[in-house]
Amino acid sequence: MIGAMKSPVNQRVMKNAPEAVGETDDEPPDSASTMQPPSPFPKRRNIGRVVRFPSYRAGTISPAARNFRKKFYPKVTAKIWNDWRWQVSNRIRTREELERMLRLSEAERQALNQEDVKLPLAITPYYMSLISEADPAQPLRRTVMPSLNETVRMPGEADDPLGEEKQSPVPGMVHRYPDRVLLLLSDFCSVYCRYCTRSRVVGHGGIHPSRSRLEKAFDYIRATPSVRDVLLSGGDPLLLGNDRLEWILSRLREIPHVEIVRIGTKVPAVLPQRITPQLVKMLKNYHPLWMSLHFTHPDECTPESYRACGMLADAGIPLGSQTVLLKGINDETETMKSLMHHLMKMRVKPYYLYQCDPITGSAHFRTPVAKGVEIIRGLRGHTSGYAVPTYVIDAPGGGGKIPVMPDYVLGREGDSLLLKNFEDRQYCYPDPLCA
Ligand code: SF4
């Protein structure tokens, strides 16, 4: 901090500080009267232009969404479009609706005719506005459109690959790690991702946020003092109304050993209209509250999503992202880097990059693990450390998340450790074994 005060940039900021906060002050002496050399830094009026990050006003509708609304919902006003409940109740759910908005390929048509599909179809009008009308290979389109591959079970795949059902002490709760639990509030999402780990339950109507079920979950947490962290997930917890969500948060806050509550949600990417001033005002009352946001591709980082994340960040909610590595969707280093850079600008810390779980019918989404390692190698050292997520495999059968890293340790040479940096250059670090 002391060092920072000595930097010329900060001296300049200090000089301008009273004006910046709107105080009146004597006019500062000019450089001629103090014999100072001309400043090498830009004049203050330019500073704002240099370091501006995107911020968007309330009611922001990006051009793509505006054009889409005018074309397919000509009678819907901007106000209605920005109402999250309208977005949810007008989700695209049938082949007929899709055919009105997209040019379906033969393979997509056949997939939509299948009866033996585990995961329902649902796409918010907002998310549909981001989807290519003509290109079945467009990354976002592939994440939400049913595929014929979903019914093909490959070796090693399972409906519940993470063994969540075996680690469930009460319905809708998973207790895998010693100090934290996962509580599924509902099985309802605004958009169903075709690679969803919980496709065996989401959208099936079997998990409700009922008082009686949740009271059993609260009783379990209350009786288990080792639980200091509760992750609310689903389904999407933010699809609950504010009142029900607040009831859940307040009940958890009554338990003294629950230190933090986390919410896992894809809403900022697929239904950013849900992030309302009323919601963030309510959430702020339940700190420390964290959020894990699910983003898949840079095309999801629209003005609407920027605004939603900005509101959450302004409410003091630490935001982390979770991204599933998907073949042909985000498995290029440059695509992933672009997504991570967007997230950083949205004030979301890239948290996990997941190897796609081997759920039934997911082979067409899964990459070799080497691809994930290659992407991390392409990020580490090549961009800010904050922008590098931890690449993990969720161990089949319930073993938990296992980090997978490029190998930067080459071995030992006597009392030195041999290391490789991001440019493949080798270095020795003194590391005596007997120290
Ligand atoms: S939002 Fe999450 S829970 Fe819902 S379908 Fe997508 S991955 Fe599954």
Boltz pocket constraint, residues with backbone or C-beta under 6 A from the ligand:
constraints:
  - pocket:
      binder: B
      contacts: [[A, 188], [A, 189], [A, 191], [A, 192], [A, 193], [A, 195], [A, 196], [A, 197], [A, 198], [A, 202], [A, 234], [A, 235], [A, 236], [A, 265], [A, 266], [A, 294]]
      max_distance: 6.0
